[in-house]
Each structure stands twice: as structure tokens, then as C-alpha cells.
Amino acid sequence: MAAPSFSTATLTPVLIHLLRGASDLASIAATHAKLLKAGFASTLASSNHLLAAYSRCGAMNRARDLFDGMRHRDVISWTTLMSGYAASGRPREAIALLRVMQFSGVQPNVVTLSTAASACARLADEGLGRQVHARAEVAGCARDAVVATALVDMYGKAGRVEDSRAVFDGMAAPARNAVSWGAMLAVYAQNALGNEAIQLFAELRTNGGGLAPNHFMLSCAVSACAGVARLSIGKCVHGAVLRLGHGNNEVIAVALVDMYSKCGCYEYSRKVFDRIEQPSLIPYTSIIVSAAKYGLGRCALALLGEMVDRGVQPNDVTLLGVMHACSHSGLVDTGLQLLRSMQSKYGLAPCPSHYTCAVDMLGRAGRLDEAFELAKEAQIEGKEPLLLWNSLLSACRTHKRLDLATLAGQRVSEFNQDVAGGLVVMSNAYASAGQTDNAAAVWSSMRRRGIRKDPGCSWIEVKDIPYVFYAGAISCAGARADEVLMLLDELECKMREKGYKGRLGSARVSDGHEDDGDEGKGVMVGVHSEILALGFGLLVVPKGMTIRVMKNLRMCSDCHEAFKFISGIFEREFVVRDLNRFHHFKMGACSCNDYW
């Protein structure tokens, strides 16, 4: 029996169908050859399908050769090649293609312009993005949902949040879909504007036309709450997650683990994690990092062992989290052993962050000579050496090793950016040793170089409202400012009766970790911000509720001691998140065991 014969007209749709389903280069090339043999490879439709297929599998050189050989090109041809370049990590070539298209007589459509805007977003290039925006305005499609959403993302990636919001607000309300709302939420989250993201999420719930937030929006909202430590609102979003049926979504679960951890509720983080049926690498890493913030070294080690037993391979971030946990709980030798065995046990080479953590670990334990030798041996570049030497410098000051502090301070001063904190520590190390001239010289050098230290601040959330306090400034307490000061005066008397040696009042001596005074020489400054926040919290947070204070700098030893005394006097629990970790104060003691 003779084999059935297919006409060219019958064969071509079959080949096109094969192209649409092909994902490997060999099968695409074979189908291309058959189209050439059938004489249909040069038609516009076939060429566009071939372009899409080559682009889909990342064969951009073949796609470009095909494109350049096309006698006729339409907007689909141009857009397909642009999308291929963008998807292959070659956004500049995608933008360059748009410029050439401008002179070809083919007008871009919404897909072309949204693709171009997305390419600019990958580059975080505001200038190119504005050119694409202008093209969209000329074409009359700048307010199209697809184009506008891409522009929102582009401006956000370039750090132009106000421009993102202007594009978002310019969209007609019915045109705002889940993707556009999600894009604007992501812009706020990516630019560390958590409060604005929370406000937008509330706006979605009230003015979103009944649009239910999807898992991406919910994870953005949870992450925003984590960034600004808004526990009460985070709990509300968690409630929405459960009501909308996203309780088993791993992405949201990871965001919740992070949020509860950053808001001082590790026990809630662990509850969320324990409800994940088959946790993968990211949830395990998230809960290990959370444990590290609370100094739960043995817990982090147990989690590492559990994930390995389940066949989940840790990555470098996971192991860094375990090392941080060891550092904050005094498990120095265990942490160092993990550093040395990373390559042989997990196939991971230590990166600069691991060495910085190891130096910090040794420094906290007072093993400064070992820390100094490791710091010298570590072959690291970029900004990591600054973090490493800053860590060592802080430890030298804590353990009163002025000789090593001077050497570490010299290394820190070699950098031009982000050195203010280290230089202030250096100045205070000199001041603690009575070398006031050297301390003054450090501050004089900082002034000459235009280096300023960020002021220390602390904040507390009361009924969904954050109150931010700065050292010596009580105005944030409003009408209750005088009450706060009176309470602190009373507390100081009670604490002295129990053996407290520091001061809470306005004559407080400055500390190296939060110094707003002149010359950094132990001048008299106002009470530290976390004490003010705590005083306000004692007045307004009902008894029985934990008072949670967040701080942007490391908590000083004097304030740490004060919090312990006050927790015993009032028989209340306080949680403080400082730059390094969490402290849970209860009945005159802290969860860190005075090791931080």
C-alpha cells in the first residue's frame, strides 16, 4: 500500500503546530528545514512562528539571522525578537531594536511598548524608560493596563516611586487589575516604603472594585509589614490570607515567617513554618535566619540537621544563618567547624559574608587575636572588608583592646563610604581609654571628609500607629511627653534602690552606639531613644501585653541593663529588636544572657 501523501497546504499547519510546542533547538531546526523544503519558510506567518520558537529556546543569534533575512516584517516580528532579547537577559539589544523599528515604518503596539518598558526595568534605566513612556504617550496607549503596569514596574526599579504612583493613578479605575495593583505594591516594598505599601493595600480593600488580593499582593503586604515591624496589621493580613484560602501557599508562608520574626514573635514564625507540609530550601532558610535573630543557636543547628535528613540541600544563605545563630549564642567552635566543613560537607565554598560572620563570632567571644588573624587571612573584596573590620573594631572596643581597635580603625578609615558607624566606635574606644585628643581627631577627620552619622531612633506601634523617638527628643509622645519624663525619673529612683548605676535622665552620658553629641568625647546628651519609647509604651500599652520596641542601631549596654531592671520592677515583658538581634526581657533577665 502506498504511503499517504500530504499537500503543502496540509503540511504547513502541522509544522506550525510543531513549532508552537517545540522547546529544544534541534526540533525547531528540523521543523525549519521542513518548512524550507515545502517552500513556506519565507512567508510572514511562518517566519514569525520560527522567530518565536528560536527566541523561546534562547537561540537569539539564529532568531536575529532569520529576522535580518525577512523581506517583510510586521509589528509581531519586531515585538517577538524584542521579547526574546529581553527574556535572554539582553535588554539593551531589545531597546536598540525599538529605536530601529522607529524608522522602519512599523508602529509599536501595547505588547511592543510593554516589552520595551520591562527591558528598561531590568536595566533600572530611568532615562531610557522615559523615552519609552514618551513613545507610549505618542501612540496613545500609555494608560493601557499592560503598558501602564510595565511603566509602574520600570519606574519602581529605577527608584522613581513618585513616577510609578503617578502612572498608577493615571490608570482608569476599571483598568487596574490584579497585576497593576501587585506591581505598585511591589514598587513600595522594593523601595523599603512599607507604610506606603500598607496604605495601598488598605486602598485596594476599600476602593479596588471588589478585586480580591492574590497570593502575590498578599505576600507583598506581609513583607511590607515585616519591613516596618507593623505586627497588628501583619496579623490582619494573615487573617485575610486564611480567609481567601491562601494558607497553604509557600511564598506567603515564608513572608509570614519573616514578618513575625521581624516583629518580635519567633513563636508565631515557628507555628507558621511547622504548618508547611513539605518545606523546601527557602522556608528552611527563612526559619533558620529567624532563629539566628533570637540567638537560638542550637535550634538553628537542629533545623539544619532536619532539612539535611529530609534531603533538602542548604545553600550559602542557610549556612550563614546557622553561623549567625552560633555567633549570637556563644557556640563559637561549632560555628568555626561549620565554616571549615562547608566545602567538604555541603559542596559550598565560604563567601566573604561567612568570613565576616566568623570574625564577628570570635570577636563577641573575646577571642580577638584569632579574629584579627582570620580578618587578615580572608581574601575578600568590595564592601565586605568594611563590614569585617567594622565588626572587629566594635568587638575590640567592647573588650577594651585599644591596640587592635587602632589597627582595625585604620582599615575602616581607608574606605570612603558607609564608614561613619565604625569611626564613631573608634572615637569612643579612644574616649573610653582616656585618649580624648585622639577621639577628637577622629571627629575632626569625619567633619573634613563630610561624614555624618545617622541618628539613632526607636519606634513603637500603638493601635496601628508607629511612634518614632530620637535621642533626647520626647515630642513624639505628644500630650503625654511630661508624663513619660516623670515616669522615667520615678523609675530611676526605684532602679537605684536595686543597684542600677547608670542614668535615665537628661544628664545621661553618651554611648558610642548612639551619640548625637559634639566631638564624641562622652558629652552629656538626652536619654536614648529606646528608653523614651519604652517609657511611652509603659504608659499606653495595657498591662499584660508585651511592649515591642524597634531600634535602628545596636542597643547599648547601659540601656540593656536598664530594660532588665524595668522588666523586673513592672513585672512586664519587653521585646527589643536592635540592629543585630532580638532581646526578650522578662523578670529582670534577657534572652540573650547578656551575650550580644
Rosetta blueprint (number, residue, H / E / L):
1 M L
2 A L
3 A L
4 P L
5 S L
6 F L
7 S L
8 T H
9 A H
10 T H
11 L H
12 T H
13 P H
14 V H
15 L H
16 I H
17 H H
18 L H
19 L H
20 R H
21 G H
22 A L
23 S L
24 D L
25 L H
26 A H
27 S H
28 I H
29 A H
30 A H
31 T H
32 H H
33 A H
34 K H
35 L H
36 L H
37 K H
38 A H
39 G L
40 F L
41 A L
42 S L
43 T L
44 L H
45 A H
46 S H
47 S H
48 N H
49 H H
50 L H
51 L H
52 A H
53 A H
54 Y H
55 S H
56 R H
57 C L
58 G L
59 A L
60 M H
61 N H
62 R H
63 A H
64 R H
65 D H
66 L H
67 F H
68 D H
69 G L
70 M L
71 R L
72 H L
73 R L
74 D L
75 V H
76 I H
77 S H
78 W H
79 T H
80 T H
81 L H
82 M H
83 S H
84 G H
85 Y H
86 A H
87 A H
88 S L
89 G L
90 R L
91 P H
92 R H
93 E H
94 A H
95 I H
96 A H
97 L H
98 L H
99 R H
100 V H
101 M H
102 Q H
103 F L
104 S L
105 G L
106 V L
107 Q L
108 P L
109 N L
110 V H
111 V H
112 T H
113 L H
114 S H
115 T H
116 A H
117 A H
118 S H
119 A H
120 C H
121 A H
122 R H
123 L H
124 A L
125 D L
126 E H
127 G H
128 L H
129 G H
130 R H
131 Q H
132 V H
133 H H
134 A H
135 R H
136 A H
137 E H
138 V H
139 A H
140 G L
141 C L
142 A L
143 R L
144 D L
145 A H
146 V H
147 V H
148 A H
149 T H
150 A H
151 L H
152 V H
153 D H
154 M H
155 Y H
156 G H
157 K H
158 A L
159 G L
160 R L
161 V H
162 E H
163 D H
164 S H
165 R H
166 A H
167 V H
168 F H
169 D H
170 G H
171 M L
172 A L
173 A H
174 P H
175 A H
176 R L
177 N L
178 A H
179 V H
180 S H
181 W H
182 G H
183 A H
184 M H
185 L H
186 A H
187 V H
188 Y H
189 A H
190 Q H
191 N L
192 A L
193 L L
194 G H
195 N H
196 E H
197 A H
198 I H
199 Q H
200 L H
201 F H
202 A H
203 E H
204 L H
205 R H
206 T H
207 N H
208 G L
209 G L
210 G L
211 L L
212 A L
213 P L
214 N L
215 H H
216 F H
217 M H
218 L H
219 S H
220 C H
221 A H
222 V H
223 S H
224 A H
225 C H
226 A H
227 G H
228 V L
229 A L
230 R L
231 L H
232 S H
233 I H
234 G H
235 K H
236 C H
237 V H
238 H H
239 G H
240 A H
241 V H
242 L H
243 R H
244 L L
245 G L
246 H L
247 G L
248 N L
249 N L
250 E H
251 V H
252 I H
253 A H
254 V H
255 A H
256 L H
257 V H
258 D H
259 M H
260 Y H
261 S H
262 K H
263 C L
264 G L
265 C L
266 Y H
267 E H
268 Y H
269 S H
270 R H
271 K H
272 V H
273 F H
274 D H
275 R L
276 I L
277 E L
278 Q L
279 P L
280 S L
281 L H
282 I H
283 P H
284 Y H
285 T H
286 S H
287 I H
288 I H
289 V H
290 S H
291 A H
292 A H
293 K H
294 Y L
295 G L
296 L L
297 G H
298 R H
299 C H
300 A H
301 L H
302 A H
303 L H
304 L H
305 G H
306 E H
307 M H
308 V H
309 D H
310 R L
311 G L
312 V L
313 Q L
314 P L
315 N L
316 D H
317 V H
318 T H
319 L H
320 L H
321 G H
322 V H
323 M H
324 H H
325 A H
326 C H
327 S H
328 H H
329 S L
330 G L
331 L L
332 V H
333 D H
334 T H
335 G H
336 L H
337 Q H
338 L H
339 L H
340 R H
341 S H
342 M H
343 Q H
344 S H
345 K H
346 Y H
347 G L
348 L L
349 A L
350 P L
351 C L
352 P H
353 S H
354 H H
355 Y H
356 T H
357 C H
358 A H
359 V H
360 D H
361 M H
362 L H
363 G H
364 R H
365 A L
366 G L
367 R L
368 L H
369 D H
370 E H
371 A H
372 F H
373 E H
374 L H
375 A H
376 K H
377 E H
378 A L
379 Q L
380 I L
381 E L
382 G L
383 K L
384 E H
385 P H
386 L H
387 L H
388 L H
389 W H
390 N H
391 S H
392 L H
393 L H
394 S H
395 A H
396 C H
397 R H
398 T H
399 H L
400 K L
401 R L
402 L H
403 D H
404 L H
405 A H
406 T H
407 L H
408 A H
409 G H
410 Q H
411 R H
412 V H
413 S H
414 E L
415 F L
416 N L
417 Q L
418 D L
419 V L
420 A H
421 G H
422 G H
423 L H
424 V H
425 V H
426 M H
427 S H
428 N H
429 A H
430 Y H
431 A H
432 S H
433 A L
434 G L
435 Q L
436 T H
437 D H
438 N H
439 A H
440 A H
441 A H
442 V H
443 W H
444 S H
445 S H
446 M H
447 R H
448 R H
449 R L
450 G L
451 I L
452 R L
453 K L
454 D L
455 P L
456 G L
457 C E
458 S E
459 W E
460 I E
461 E E
462 V E
463 K L
464 D L
465 I E
466 P E
467 Y E
468 V E
469 F E
470 Y E
471 A L
472 G L
473 A E
474 I L
475 S H
476 C H
477 A H
478 G H
479 A H
480 R H
481 A H
482 D H
483 E H
484 V H
485 L H
486 M H
487 L H
488 L H
489 D H
490 E H
491 L H
492 E H
493 C H
494 K H
495 M H
496 R H
497 E H
498 K L
499 G L
500 Y L
501 K L
502 G L
503 R L
504 L L
505 G L
506 S L
507 A L
508 R L
509 V E
510 S L
511 D E
512 G L
513 H L
514 E E
515 D L
516 D L
517 G L
518 D L
519 E L
520 G L
521 K L
522 G L
523 V L
524 M E
525 V L
526 G L
527 V L
528 H L
529 S H
530 E H
531 I H
532 L H
533 A H
534 L H
535 G H
536 F H
537 G H
538 L H
539 L H
540 V H
541 V L
542 P L
543 K L
544 G L
545 M L
546 T L
547 I E
548 R E
549 V E
550 M E
551 K E
552 N L
553 L L
554 R L
555 M L
556 C L
557 S H
558 D H
559 C H
560 H H
561 E H
562 A H
563 F H
564 K H
565 F H
566 I H
567 S H
568 G H
569 I H
570 F H
571 E L
572 R L
573 E L
574 F E
575 V E
576 V E
577 R E
578 D L
579 L L
580 N L
581 R L
582 F E
583 H E
584 H E
585 F E
586 K E
587 M L
588 G L
589 A E
590 C E
591 S L
592 C L
593 N L
594 D L
595 Y L
596 W L
